[in-house]
Amino acid sequence: MADLIILERGIIPPIINYEYPDPFCGLRIVREGLKATVKTIVHTGISLDGTYMAILLGRGNGVR
């Protein structure tokens, strides 16, 4: 799962094929790989039969 690699390496991959950003949308679009401290990721998906899922992935803070 690519999300786990993002958590491990701390690099957010770029968004591709996004050429015309909406000036009224406040999202930060990553055009090149971005080094960042990523603590939490929400991964969403849908299956072919229409089942939706979401999983919340988080980095531990040293608690054993």
C-alpha positions in Angstrom: 0.0 0.0 0.0 1.5 3.3 -1.1 0.1 5.1 1.9 2.4 3.1 4.2 5.4 4.2 2.2 4.3 7.8 2.5 4.2 7.4 6.3 7.5 5.6 6.4 9.5 7.9 4.1 7.7 11.2 4.7 7.5 12.1 1.0 4.1 13.1 -0.5 3.9 12.1 -4.1 2.9 14.7 -6.8 -0.6 15.0 -8.3 -0.6 14.2 -12.0 -2.9 15.4 -14.7 -4.2 18.4 -12.6 -3.5 21.3 -15.0 -6.2 23.9 -14.2 -6.6 24.5 -10.5 -9.7 26.3 -9.3 -8.7 29.6 -7.8 -11.5 29.4 -5.3 -10.4 26.0 -4.0 -8.1 26.3 -1.0 -6.3 22.9 -1.5 -2.5 22.8 -1.6 -1.7 20.9 -4.8 1.6 19.0 -4.8 3.2 19.3 -8.2 6.6 17.7 -7.2 7.4 15.3 -4.4 7.1 17.1 -1.1 9.2 16.2 2.0 6.9 16.5 5.0 6.2 14.9 8.4 3.1 12.8 7.8 1.4 11.7 10.9 -2.0 10.5 9.7 -3.5 9.4 6.3 -7.1 8.6 5.4 -7.3 6.1 2.5 -10.7 5.7 0.9 -11.8 3.3 -1.9 -14.8 1.7 -3.6 -15.0 -1.9 -4.8 -16.5 -3.1 -8.1 -19.7 -4.1 -6.3 -20.2 -0.6 -4.8 -18.8 -1.3 -1.3 -17.1 1.8 0.2 -14.3 1.6 2.6 -12.1 4.0 4.6 -9.1 3.3 6.7 -7.2 5.7 9.0 -3.5 5.1 9.1 -1.3 6.8 11.8 2.2 7.0 12.9 3.0 6.0 16.5 4.5 8.5 18.8 6.9 6.1 20.5 4.4 4.4 22.8 5.1 0.6 23.0 
